[in-house]
Amino acid sequence: MPDERLDVPPFGVLSGARVRRVLSGREKQVVELVEEAYRRHGEGGTVNPPSYFLRFPDRPTGRIIALPASVGGENAVDGVKWISSFPANVVKGIPRASGVLILNDPRTGYPYACLEASLISAARTAASAVLAADWLTRGQERPTRVGFFGTGLIARSIHAYFAATGWSFDRVGVHDLLPERAAGFAGDLRAAGEDVVVHDRPEDLLRSCDLVVFATVAGSPHVTDPSLLAHHPLVLHVSLRDLAPEIIKDAANVVDDVDHCLRAGTSLDLAQQLTGDRAFVDGTLHDVMTGAVTVRRDRPVIFSPFGLGVLDLAVGKFVHEAATRSGDLAVVPDFFP
Ligand SMILES: NC(=O)c1ccc[n+]([C@@H]2O[C@H](COP(=O)([O-])OP(=O)(O)OC[C@H]3O[C@@H](n4cnc5c(N)ncnc54)[C@H](O)[C@@H]3O)[C@@H](O)[C@H]2O)c1
């Protein structure tokens, strides 16, 4: 309507503690939101340009990534996640990742919320991993021995999402470069009733599991021997840079978005450089969901999610609405002039 009046939306802030409160116990809903966001993305109902990586010559291990995106439809929202990764934080006692998620109103363009983003990011990442594991094992027996390669926040979140969405395992394997981190995760898993094996040698973890989750901070491939995956496990390659391109090129590869995944020095990017094409990519998770692609099971199946900003926005909008309803949102009066 041309003469419709528009109001400036109120600007709200949501702390990590409040985000945690909203997300707690809502894992199934978050998986559904992520599935819906993948469908919308697959149908062309989103805008999701490449993530922008800010790096620092004097601090080569750190980075801050901007993920701008727009989700269309009845739950339309625009925005950006701005998330830092400083891996050295961990040994100094604070989490690696920190960030904010800004939601913009699609009608006015105004930013209307700033949410703590590390928990939303971990939740949508875990939901996407669990969703992929579900779709990639449909019509088959589910894996019974899961292995976590890297045991930080993302590994913990993925385990929590498996548990909350009805998955159970006979055994959980864990491995981490830092033995105290593996031991800490193992202790928490045992307290939750899991049968846990800590593997000092990464090859023992890989050989003994039929579902492997990579959640390290490796910057370049460190798993190079294809025989370690000769039993054709399902691999959730969440950290994206662990597997040698020689392993990737001979596996069945499913991604969240082909253009996103084949860049930024991921293992798939290296495989593209090695082979000169993208023929080793079977398709996207959306292709699997729609039946457009059937994944070959005569080789390891590797899901590599680049991590799409549309997922953060979909989950962030849901969290914002729930927090508004419960009175948890701290509105900043007169934020806009
Ligand atoms: N694809 C996505 O959508 C997505 C989203 C969020 C995070 N991530 C990635 O997930 C990874 C894990 O994130 P996090 O928050 O849990 O990090 P974190 O720093 O809390 O934990 C990472 C763990 O991996 C261990 N590790 C590092 N290199 C290792 C190696 N070579 N072998 C074994 N263990 C190793 C570290 O000691 C640490 O315990 C990061 O690489 C992050 O970028 C991906």
The ligand as a Tripos MOL2 file, in Angstrom:
@<TRIPOS>MOLECULE
LIG
   44    48     1     0     0
SMALL
NO_CHARGES

@<TRIPOS>ATOM
      1 N1         30.4000  -25.8550    9.4080 N.am      1 LIG1
      2 C1         29.7450  -25.1290   10.2960 C.2       1 LIG1
      3 O1         28.5950  -24.7320   10.0980 O.2       1 LIG1
      4 C2         30.4030  -24.7770   11.5790 C.ar      1 LIG1
      5 C3         29.7140  -24.0100   12.5370 C.ar      1 LIG1
      6 C4         30.3190  -23.7370   13.7540 C.ar      1 LIG1
      7 C5         31.6130  -24.1960   13.9900 C.ar      1 LIG1
      8 N2         32.2660  -24.9050   13.0280 N.ar      1 LIG1
      9 C6         33.6200  -25.3890   13.2360 C.3       1 LIG1
     10 O2         33.6010  -26.4020   14.2120 O.3       1 LIG1
     11 C7         34.8990  -26.4960   14.7610 C.3       1 LIG1
     12 C8         34.8320  -26.7330   16.2590 C.3       1 LIG1
     13 O3         34.2970  -25.6100   16.9190 O.3       1 LIG1
     14 P1         34.2990  -25.5350   18.5190 P.3       1 LIG1
     15 O4         33.5680  -24.2930   18.8920 O.co2     1 LIG1
     16 O5         33.8710  -26.8090   19.1080 O.co2     1 LIG1
     17 O6         35.8500  -25.2890   18.7900 O.3       1 LIG1
     18 P2         36.6630  -25.5380   20.1340 P.3       1 LIG1
     19 O7         37.9250  -24.7500   20.0310 O.co2     1 LIG1
     20 O8         35.7900  -25.3550   21.3280 O.co2     1 LIG1
     21 O9         37.0210  -27.0990   20.0810 O.3       1 LIG1
     22 C9         37.8570  -27.6480   19.0990 C.3       1 LIG1
     23 C10        38.5810  -28.8270   19.6980 C.3       1 LIG1
     24 O10        39.3100  -29.4870   18.6660 O.3       1 LIG1
     25 C11        40.5650  -29.8740   19.1830 C.3       1 LIG1
     26 N3         41.4690  -30.0540   18.0540 N.ar      1 LIG1
     27 C12        42.0230  -29.0970   17.2800 C.ar      1 LIG1
     28 N4         42.7600  -29.6550   16.3020 N.ar      1 LIG1
     29 C13        42.6420  -30.9860   16.4470 C.ar      1 LIG1
     30 C14        43.1430  -32.0940   15.7320 C.ar      1 LIG1
     31 N5         43.9090  -31.9470   14.6590 N.pl3     1 LIG1
     32 N6         42.8140  -33.3330   16.1560 N.ar      1 LIG1
     33 C15        42.0310  -33.4980   17.2520 C.ar      1 LIG1
     34 N7         41.5230  -32.4800   17.9680 N.ar      1 LIG1
     35 C16        41.8230  -31.2440   17.5640 C.ar      1 LIG1
     36 C17        40.9390  -28.7620   20.1380 C.3       1 LIG1
     37 O11        41.9080  -29.1940   21.0990 O.3       1 LIG1
     38 C18        39.5980  -28.4380   20.7860 C.3       1 LIG1
     39 O12        39.3540  -29.2030   21.9390 O.3       1 LIG1
     40 C19        35.6440  -25.2190   14.3330 C.3       1 LIG1
     41 O13        36.5440  -25.5350   13.3010 O.3       1 LIG1
     42 C20        34.5580  -24.3340   13.7890 C.3       1 LIG1
     43 O14        35.0110  -23.4520   12.8050 O.3       1 LIG1
     44 C21        31.6820  -25.2150   11.8560 C.ar      1 LIG1
@<TRIPOS>BOND
     1     1     2 1
     2     2     3 2
     3     2     4 1
     4     4     5 ar
     5     4    44 ar
     6     5     6 ar
     7     6     7 ar
     8     7     8 ar
     9     8     9 1
    10     8    44 ar
    11     9    10 1
    12     9    42 1
    13    10    11 1
    14    11    12 1
    15    11    40 1
    16    12    13 1
    17    13    14 1
    18    14    15 2
    19    14    16 1
    20    14    17 1
    21    17    18 1
    22    18    19 2
    23    18    20 1
    24    18    21 1
    25    21    22 1
    26    22    23 1
    27    23    24 1
    28    23    38 1
    29    24    25 1
    30    25    26 1
    31    25    36 1
    32    26    27 ar
    33    26    35 ar
    34    27    28 ar
    35    28    29 ar
    36    29    30 ar
    37    29    35 ar
    38    30    31 1
    39    30    32 ar
    40    32    33 ar
    41    33    34 ar
    42    34    35 ar
    43    36    37 1
    44    36    38 1
    45    38    39 1
    46    40    41 1
    47    40    42 1
    48    42    43 1
@<TRIPOS>SUBSTRUCTURE
     1 LIG1         1 GROUP 0 **** ****
